[in-house]
Amino acid sequence: MRFIKLRLYSNTLDLEKKFYTEDLGFEMIDEGPNHFSIKIGWTELCFERSENKHIYHYCFLIPSNQLHAGLKWMEERTEIIEIEKGRKTQYFESWNAESFYFHDASGNLAEFIVRYNLNNEVNEDFSQTAVVGLNEIGLPTSDIIRSQNELQKLLSTAAWKGDTHRFGTHGDQEALILLPNYKVKDKWFPTEQNIQPEPFQAWIKNDGKVYHLSIENENIELTE
């Protein structure tokens, strides 16, 4: 499973465009007065202008041997969130993954993650071209079981790790949909950022087929 395209909404579109294309140097592949798209590995990340503020949590996959190189590279370009005093990375034992966090220009919580089980090491210096693609997107829900069942029916995919009460995940290590129950878990780790449903669209490839999902108000719809 892979995220081929993700469309998010921003009320600070021009700042977001500067952040991704000038500060981080990602390639612009489409642009208009009310949107822009950049290439990040195997994913097209698109931001569309919105009158309203929307706050997301999403994550990018980087090679499994480049956590510290990626951290150093990002520290030269933006502020990294300090998890504890003097510590900016977090290891997740049950996932065998490690990551660091930052905010984009819209205030979204973004993340770079390495997944050691993928064994996707590279022998090159870290730059924006080393980012493999989008790896996670948060889909807050008030009913994890319902959301899991809907995703499985629409995508022919399955639940991954987590639970059905507080925080579940769906998909696989190349692409995960995060399913926090925002009535139980109300903050995105490692911040005080509120978890709440936000609209977005995702194009997901699974078993050779691409599915276009539209998410709004916890409703998950398949768009032809």
C-alpha positions in Angstrom: 0.0 0.0 0.0 1.3 3.5 -0.9 0.0 7.0 -0.8 0.3 8.2 -4.4 -1.3 11.6 -3.8 -2.5 13.5 -0.7 -4.6 16.7 -0.9 -4.7 18.9 2.2 -6.3 22.3 2.8 -4.5 25.5 4.1 -5.5 29.1 4.8 -1.8 30.0 4.6 -1.1 28.6 1.1 1.6 31.1 0.1 3.6 30.4 3.3 3.2 26.7 2.8 4.4 26.9 -0.8 7.5 28.8 0.4 8.2 26.3 3.1 8.2 23.3 0.9 9.7 24.7 -2.3 12.1 27.3 -1.0 13.0 26.2 2.5 13.0 22.5 1.9 13.6 22.5 -1.8 11.0 20.0 -3.0 10.1 20.0 -6.7 7.0 21.9 -7.7 5.0 19.8 -10.2 1.7 21.8 -10.4 0.7 25.3 -9.4 -2.3 27.6 -9.6 -3.7 30.6 -7.8 -5.5 28.4 -5.3 -3.3 25.3 -5.1 0.2 23.8 -5.6 1.6 20.3 -5.7 5.1 19.0 -5.0 6.8 15.7 -5.6 8.0 14.0 -2.4 9.3 10.6 -3.4 6.5 8.4 -4.7 3.9 10.9 -3.4 2.4 14.0 -4.9 1.5 16.3 -2.0 -1.1 19.0 -2.9 -2.2 21.9 -0.8 -5.4 23.7 -1.7 -6.5 27.2 -0.5 -9.1 27.2 2.2 -10.9 30.0 4.0 -10.8 28.0 7.2 -7.8 26.8 9.3 -7.2 23.0 9.2 -4.6 21.2 11.3 -3.3 17.8 10.2 -0.7 15.2 11.3 1.2 13.5 8.6 4.5 11.8 8.2 7.2 11.1 5.6 9.3 8.0 5.3 13.1 8.3 5.0 15.7 5.6 4.5 16.3 3.5 7.6 20.0 4.5 8.0 19.4 8.2 7.7 17.5 9.3 10.9 20.4 11.4 12.2 21.4 12.7 8.8 17.8 13.7 8.1 17.6 15.4 11.5 20.7 17.4 11.0 19.5 18.4 7.5 16.1 19.5 8.8 17.6 21.4 11.8 19.3 23.7 9.3 16.0 24.5 7.7 13.3 24.6 10.4 12.8 24.1 14.2 12.6 20.5 15.4 10.2 19.8 18.2 12.0 18.9 21.5 10.3 15.8 22.9 12.2 16.0 26.2 15.0 18.3 27.3 17.9 17.6 25.0 16.0 14.8 23.0 14.5 15.3 19.6 14.0 11.7 18.4 11.5 9.0 19.6 11.9 5.3 19.2 8.7 3.2 19.0 9.6 -0.3 20.1 6.5 -2.2 18.9 6.9 -0.6 15.5 10.7 -0.8 15.4 10.6 2.7 14.1 12.2 6.1 15.1 11.2 9.6 14.2 11.4 13.4 14.8 8.8 16.1 14.5 8.4 19.6 13.2 5.6 22.0 12.2 5.0 23.1 8.6 4.1 26.7 7.7 0.4 26.0 8.3 1.0 24.6 11.8 0.5 21.0 10.8 2.4 18.5 12.8 4.8 16.8 10.4 7.2 13.9 11.0 10.2 12.1 9.4 10.3 8.4 10.3 12.6 5.5 9.7 11.2 2.0 9.8 14.0 -0.4 10.4 12.1 -3.5 9.3 11.9 -2.0 5.7 15.7 -2.3 5.3 15.6 0.6 2.8 19.1 1.9 3.4 20.9 4.1 0.9 24.5 5.1 0.4 24.2 8.8 -0.2 24.1 12.1 1.6 20.7 13.2 2.9 18.7 15.7 0.9 15.1 16.3 0.0 15.5 13.7 -2.7 16.1 11.0 -0.1 12.6 11.2 1.2 10.8 8.0 0.1 7.3 9.3 0.2 4.3 10.0 2.5 4.1 7.3 5.1 1.2 8.3 7.5 -1.8 10.5 7.6 -4.0 11.0 10.7 -7.7 10.3 10.3 -9.3 11.1 13.7 -12.4 9.1 14.5 -14.9 8.6 17.3 -15.3 4.9 16.4 -12.1 3.0 15.5 -13.8 -0.2 14.7 -16.2 1.5 12.3 -13.4 3.3 10.5 -11.3 0.1 10.3 -14.2 -1.8 8.8 -14.9 0.9 6.2 -11.2 1.2 5.1 -10.9 -2.6 4.8 -14.1 -2.7 2.7 -13.0 0.1 0.4 -9.3 -0.6 0.0 -9.1 -4.4 0.6 -6.5 -3.6 3.3 -6.3 -4.5 7.0 -5.7 -3.1 10.4 -2.1 -3.0 11.5 -1.1 -2.3 15.1 -2.7 -0.5 18.0 -6.1 -1.0 19.5 -9.8 -0.3 18.9 -10.3 2.0 21.9 -7.6 4.7 21.9 -5.4 4.5 18.9 -5.5 2.2 15.9 -3.6 2.0 12.6 -4.6 0.7 9.2 -2.4 -0.4 6.2 1.2 -1.5 6.3 4.7 -0.1 7.0 4.9 1.7 3.6 1.6 3.5 4.2 -0.4 3.9 7.4 -3.7 5.6 8.2 -3.6 6.6 11.8 -6.9 6.2 13.7 -6.9 8.0 17.0 -10.2 8.1 18.9 -10.2 11.8 19.6 -12.7 11.4 22.4 -10.2 9.4 24.3 -6.8 10.6 23.0 -7.1 14.3 22.4 -3.5 15.4 21.7 -1.0 14.5 19.0 2.3 13.2 20.5 4.6 14.9 21.3 2.7 18.2 21.4 -0.4 19.8 22.9 -2.0 20.0 19.4 -5.6 19.0 19.5 -6.8 15.9 17.6 -9.9 16.6 15.6 -11.4 15.4 12.3 -10.3 17.4 9.2 -11.2 17.0 5.5 -8.6 15.6 3.1 -8.3 13.5 0.0 -6.0 10.6 -0.5 -5.1 8.5 -3.6 -3.9 5.1 -2.3 -2.4 2.3 -4.4 -2.9 -1.3 -3.2 -2.4 -4.5 -5.2 -1.9 -2.5 -8.4 -5.1 -0.5 -8.1 -5.5 3.2 -7.1 -8.3 4.2 -4.8 -9.4 7.8 -4.3 -10.7 8.5 -0.8 -12.5 11.7 0.3 -12.7 12.2 4.1 -14.9 14.8 5.7 -16.6 14.8 9.1 -15.4 11.2 9.8 -17.1 10.0 6.6 -14.9 8.0 4.3 -16.1 7.9 0.7 -14.6 6.2 -2.4 -14.5 8.7 -5.4 -14.3 7.4 -8.9 
